């Protein structure tokens, strides 16, 4: 599954695979899920009411989509709509989302007891979430432009902290993907928010992932870690 010259080839074997089979439904670090996650654009886009085709219908309205500037935001929309509430200081943003494989980086902490979740407070304050990072298919096909080959070669050698090369076990044969750690994001811990798979990273893989997050967030990694030593070896080639 993994050829020489890849991070995973240093760990993967028939007896100890890089991806382990786990039939439980438990959410844990290293668990592979599928979820609709937003694609983060450099410039956010905002949804703004533009008027009604019929002044008496509050459930139908025309909208415009435009770039948003945090230093020069448009004023709050004055036109009320039944489907989208306009709260002071809030804006309605538009994102493209696609069902992608994601890996659980953190389970987000324990469930709070009911005594700390009173019904008089907004649910978002205590609704449980986890942190996941999305995978993007890197191979070109009829529906995907693919990634630039020279960049993929460098990612495969663990050159950049925001990218990690992978072959996910979800297809036959497995297809190459890029894990984007710089798109680490929250995902609701509700069964409707994700689709669970039977795959979890092996213990060594979870250790590599944790070191990778340290590398991304602190621009350093332990010099005695597997990630550090394997990266040094790969970059020599």
C-alpha positions in Angstrom: 0.0 0.0 0.0 2.9 2.4 0.8 6.0 2.5 -1.4 9.5 3.3 -0.1 10.1 7.0 0.3 6.9 7.7 2.2 6.4 8.4 5.9 4.0 5.6 6.3 6.3 3.0 4.8 8.5 3.3 8.0 5.6 1.9 10.0 3.2 0.0 7.8 3.5 -3.8 7.8 1.2 -6.8 7.5 1.4 -7.4 11.2 1.1 -3.7 12.3 -0.8 -1.7 9.6 -0.7 2.1 9.5 -4.5 2.1 9.5 -6.1 -0.4 12.0 -9.6 -1.8 11.9 -11.9 -0.7 14.7 -15.6 -1.7 14.5 -16.6 0.3 17.5 -18.5 3.6 17.1 -16.3 5.5 19.5 -14.9 8.8 18.5 -11.2 8.9 19.3 -8.1 10.7 18.1 -7.0 9.2 14.8 -10.5 8.0 13.8 -11.3 8.4 10.1 -14.7 9.9 9.4 -16.6 11.4 6.5 -18.3 14.7 6.8 -19.4 17.7 4.8 -16.8 20.3 5.6 -16.5 23.9 4.2 -13.7 24.8 1.9 -12.0 27.9 3.4 -11.4 30.6 0.8 -8.9 33.4 1.3 -11.6 36.0 1.1 -14.9 35.2 2.9 -18.1 35.8 1.0 -21.2 37.3 2.5 -24.9 36.7 1.8 -26.9 40.0 1.7 -30.7 40.4 1.2 -31.3 42.4 -2.0 -35.1 42.7 -2.0 -38.3 40.8 -2.5 -40.0 40.0 -5.7 -43.3 40.2 -3.8 -43.3 42.7 -0.9 -45.9 40.6 1.1 -43.9 37.3 1.0 -41.4 37.1 3.8 -40.3 33.5 2.9 -39.0 34.4 -0.5 -36.3 37.0 -1.0 -33.4 37.8 -3.4 -29.8 37.7 -2.2 -26.5 38.9 -3.5 -23.1 37.2 -2.7 -20.1 39.4 -2.5 -16.6 39.6 -0.9 -16.4 40.6 2.7 -13.8 42.8 4.3 -13.4 42.7 8.1 -12.0 46.2 8.2 -14.9 47.6 6.1 -18.0 45.4 6.7 -21.3 46.4 5.2 -24.0 47.6 7.6 -26.5 45.1 9.1 -29.2 44.2 6.6 -32.4 46.1 7.2 -34.7 43.7 5.3 -36.1 41.0 7.6 -36.5 37.5 6.3 -38.3 34.5 7.8 -35.6 31.9 7.1 -32.5 33.8 8.2 -32.5 35.9 11.4 -30.4 39.0 11.6 -28.8 39.3 15.0 -26.8 42.4 16.0 -23.1 42.2 15.0 -23.6 39.0 13.0 -23.3 38.3 9.3 -24.4 35.4 7.1 -21.4 33.9 5.2 -21.5 31.5 2.3 -19.2 28.5 2.0 -18.8 25.7 -0.4 -18.9 22.3 1.4 -18.1 18.8 0.2 -18.2 15.4 1.8 -14.6 14.5 2.5 -12.6 12.2 4.7 -11.5 13.9 7.9 -9.4 12.7 10.7 -10.2 13.4 14.4 -7.4 15.4 16.0 -9.1 16.0 19.3 -12.4 14.7 20.8 -13.0 18.2 22.2 -13.2 17.4 25.9 -15.8 15.6 28.1 -19.6 16.1 28.0 -20.6 18.7 30.6 -23.1 17.6 33.3 -26.7 18.8 32.9 -26.3 21.2 35.8 -23.8 23.2 33.8 -26.0 23.2 30.7 -29.1 25.2 31.8 -31.9 25.6 29.3 -31.9 29.4 29.8 -28.5 29.8 28.0 -27.7 29.4 24.3 -27.0 25.8 23.4 -23.9 26.7 21.3 -22.1 27.5 24.6 -22.1 23.8 25.7 -22.8 21.8 22.5 -20.0 19.2 22.2 -17.7 19.5 19.2 -14.5 17.8 18.1 -11.5 19.0 16.0 -10.9 17.4 12.6 -8.7 18.0 9.6 -9.8 17.3 6.1 -8.3 15.2 3.3 -8.2 16.4 -0.3 -7.8 13.9 -3.2 -4.6 14.8 -5.0 -5.0 12.6 -8.1 -6.4 14.1 -11.3 -9.5 12.6 -12.8 -12.6 13.6 -14.8 -14.1 15.6 -11.8 -10.9 16.8 -10.1 -8.1 19.0 -11.4 -5.6 17.2 -9.1 -2.5 18.7 -7.3 0.7 19.9 -8.9 3.0 16.9 -9.1 6.1 18.7 -7.9 4.3 20.0 -4.9 3.0 16.5 -4.1 6.5 15.1 -4.2 7.7 17.7 -1.7 4.6 17.0 0.6 5.4 13.3 0.4 8.8 14.0 1.9 7.1 15.9 4.9 8.6 19.2 3.8 5.7 21.5 5.0 3.9 21.5 8.3 0.5 22.3 6.8 0.4 19.3 4.4 0.7 15.5 5.0 0.6 12.9 2.2 -1.6 9.9 2.6 -3.2 6.9 0.9 -6.6 6.4 2.5 -7.9 2.8 2.8 -11.4 3.9 1.8 -11.0 3.0 -1.9 -9.8 0.0 -3.8 -7.1 0.6 -4.8 -6.3 3.3 -2.2 -6.0 6.8 -3.7 -3.5 9.5 -2.8 -4.8 12.3 -0.7 -3.4 15.4 1.1 -4.2 16.1 4.7 -4.5 19.8 5.3 -3.6 20.5 8.9 -4.0 24.2 8.3 -7.8 23.6 7.9 -8.2 22.2 11.3 -11.8 22.9 12.2 -14.7 22.1 14.6 -17.3 19.4 13.8 -20.4 18.8 15.8 -20.4 15.5 17.9 -23.8 14.5 16.7 -24.4 11.4 14.6 -26.0 13.5 11.9 -22.8 15.6 11.4 -20.5 12.8 10.3 -20.3 9.2 8.9 -18.0 6.9 10.9 -15.6 4.5 9.3 -13.9 1.4 10.6 -10.4 2.9 10.3 -8.2 4.4 13.1 -4.5 5.3 12.9 -2.1 3.0 14.7 -0.5 4.2 17.9 2.6 5.3 16.0 0.5 7.2 13.6 -1.3 9.1 16.3 2.1 10.0 17.8 3.2 11.3 14.4 0.0 13.3 14.1 0.5 14.9 17.6 4.0 15.8 16.7 2.8 17.2 13.4 0.3 19.5 15.2 3.1 20.7 17.4 5.2 21.4 14.3 2.4 23.4 12.8 1.4 25.4 15.8 4.8 26.0 17.4 7.1 25.6 14.4 9.1 23.0 16.2 9.1 19.2 16.7 10.9 17.0 19.2 14.4 16.1 17.8 14.0 12.5 19.2 10.6 12.0 17.6 9.9 9.5 14.7 8.6 12.4 12.6 11.8 14.4 13.0 14.1 11.4 12.1 12.0 10.2 9.2 11.6 13.7 7.7 15.4 14.1 7.9 15.9 10.8 6.0 13.3 11.6 3.4 14.7 15.1 2.7 18.1 13.6 1.9 16.8 11.9 -1.2 
